[in-house]
Amino acid sequence: MKKHFCLAVGTLFALGTNAALAHITLETQEAAVGSTYKAVLRVPHGCEGKATTAVRVQIPEGVISVKPMPKPGWTLQTKKGRYEKSYQLYGETLTTGVKEVDWSGGNLPDEFYDEFIFRASLAADLPAGRMLYFPVVQECGDAANRWIEIPAAGQDEDALENPAPGIKLLPKK
């Protein structure tokens, strides 16, 4: 009995430690260029014990036709702007689109987990084999976690203190 109890406590301690180090990630961490991608941002905790009240994600170049999913109890806004170049999607030329998605006014206590979702198309000319990053700012009242660090060429992603969530771009299917 003692052995099982110690094992359970050890497992809980390890999980608790990992949760404290956890950051915002994407559920699906790879996608083919030229495909539709459902981005599920996983928010595992608040900011130093405070509840999450806003999540803002920056949309990288080449991610087009973004449609965020509303969340009950949260205000959803998008910021639109010009793309660096034009993109073809379903026979249409796109030159502007969503550059940032903001969910705000909600209340996600530190001890709970939630997901924030949007759908988008990944441009066919994105470079397969590379990582594509989605910087996120998580607000918790007057505090914030800025998950915005993007590794430099050759830098280990695990060395970053506040890594931006990202996906590996796969070749077009």
C-alpha positions in Angstrom: 0.0 0.0 0.0 2.8 2.5 0.9 4.6 1.7 -2.3 1.5 2.6 -4.4 0.8 5.7 -2.4 4.4 6.9 -2.8 4.3 6.2 -6.5 1.0 8.1 -6.9 2.4 11.1 -4.9 5.6 11.0 -7.0 3.6 11.0 -10.2 1.4 13.9 -9.0 4.5 15.9 -8.0 6.1 15.3 -11.4 2.9 16.3 -13.2 2.6 19.4 -11.1 6.2 20.4 -11.8 5.7 19.9 -15.6 2.4 21.9 -15.4 4.3 24.8 -13.8 6.7 24.8 -16.7 4.0 24.3 -19.4 3.4 27.0 -22.0 0.8 27.6 -24.7 1.1 25.0 -27.4 -0.7 23.9 -30.6 -2.5 20.6 -30.4 -1.5 19.6 -34.0 2.1 20.4 -34.5 2.5 19.7 -38.2 0.5 20.4 -41.3 1.0 20.2 -45.1 1.5 23.4 -47.1 -1.5 24.2 -49.3 -3.9 22.6 -46.8 -6.5 23.8 -44.3 -5.3 23.8 -40.7 -7.3 23.8 -37.5 -5.2 25.5 -34.9 -6.1 24.5 -31.4 -4.2 26.7 -28.9 -3.9 24.9 -25.6 -3.8 27.1 -22.5 -2.7 25.0 -19.5 -2.5 27.6 -16.8 -2.8 31.3 -15.9 -0.1 33.9 -15.1 1.6 33.1 -11.8 -1.7 31.9 -10.2 -3.9 34.6 -11.8 -6.8 33.8 -14.2 -6.4 34.2 -17.9 -8.5 37.1 -19.2 -7.3 37.4 -22.8 -5.5 35.4 -25.4 -4.0 37.2 -28.5 -2.4 35.3 -31.3 -0.4 36.8 -34.2 -1.0 35.2 -37.5 2.2 34.6 -39.5 2.6 35.5 -43.2 1.3 32.7 -45.5 -1.5 31.8 -43.1 -4.6 33.0 -44.9 -8.4 33.0 -44.7 -8.4 32.8 -40.9 -11.7 32.1 -39.2 -11.6 32.1 -35.4 -14.1 30.1 -33.3 -16.2 32.2 -30.8 -16.1 31.2 -27.1 -19.1 31.7 -24.9 -18.2 34.4 -22.3 -15.4 35.8 -24.3 -15.3 38.8 -26.8 -13.8 37.8 -30.1 -12.1 40.4 -32.4 -9.8 40.2 -35.3 -7.3 42.7 -36.7 -7.0 42.7 -40.4 -4.2 44.0 -42.6 -2.3 43.6 -45.9 -0.4 40.5 -46.7 3.2 40.9 -47.8 2.2 39.5 -51.2 -1.0 38.2 -52.8 -2.2 34.6 -52.5 -4.5 32.5 -54.6 -7.3 30.6 -52.8 -10.2 28.9 -54.6 -9.7 31.0 -57.7 -9.6 34.3 -55.8 -6.7 36.6 -55.2 -6.3 37.6 -51.5 -4.2 40.6 -50.6 -5.6 41.3 -47.1 -6.8 39.2 -44.2 -6.7 38.5 -40.5 -3.3 39.3 -38.9 -4.3 38.8 -35.2 -7.0 37.1 -33.3 -8.0 38.3 -29.8 -10.2 36.6 -27.3 -10.8 38.8 -24.3 -13.1 39.5 -21.4 -13.2 35.9 -20.2 -12.1 34.3 -17.0 -10.1 31.1 -17.1 -8.9 30.3 -13.6 -5.3 29.2 -13.2 -6.3 25.7 -12.1 -8.3 25.1 -15.3 -7.4 24.3 -18.9 -9.0 25.5 -22.1 -8.5 25.7 -25.8 -8.8 28.6 -28.3 -9.5 27.6 -31.9 -9.2 29.1 -35.4 -9.2 27.6 -38.9 -7.0 28.8 -41.7 -5.4 27.9 -45.0 -1.6 27.4 -45.3 -0.4 29.0 -48.5 1.0 26.5 -51.1 4.3 28.4 -51.4 5.2 28.1 -47.7 8.6 26.3 -47.3 8.0 22.6 -46.4 10.4 21.3 -43.8 10.4 24.6 -41.8 8.7 25.6 -38.6 5.9 28.3 -38.7 5.4 30.2 -35.4 2.3 31.8 -33.9 3.3 34.3 -31.2 0.8 34.4 -28.4 0.2 36.9 -25.5 -1.8 35.6 -22.6 -3.1 38.3 -20.3 -4.1 37.8 -16.7 -5.4 41.1 -15.5 -2.3 43.3 -15.0 0.1 40.4 -15.6 0.9 38.7 -18.9 2.8 35.7 -20.3 4.4 36.5 -23.7 4.8 33.2 -25.6 6.6 35.1 -28.5 10.2 33.7 -28.7 11.1 32.2 -32.0 14.4 30.3 -32.2 17.2 31.7 -34.3 18.7 29.4 -37.0 20.3 26.4 -35.3 19.0 27.3 -31.8 17.3 24.6 -29.8 13.6 25.5 -29.2 13.8 23.9 -25.7 16.4 26.6 -24.7 13.8 29.3 -25.0 12.1 30.6 -21.9 8.9 31.8 -23.6 8.6 29.9 -26.9 5.9 30.7 -29.4 3.8 27.8 -30.4 4.6 26.4 -33.8 4.0 23.8 -36.5 6.3 22.0 -38.8 5.3 22.5 -42.4 5.0 19.3 -44.4 5.2 18.9 -48.2 2.0 19.4 -50.1 0.0 16.2 -50.3 
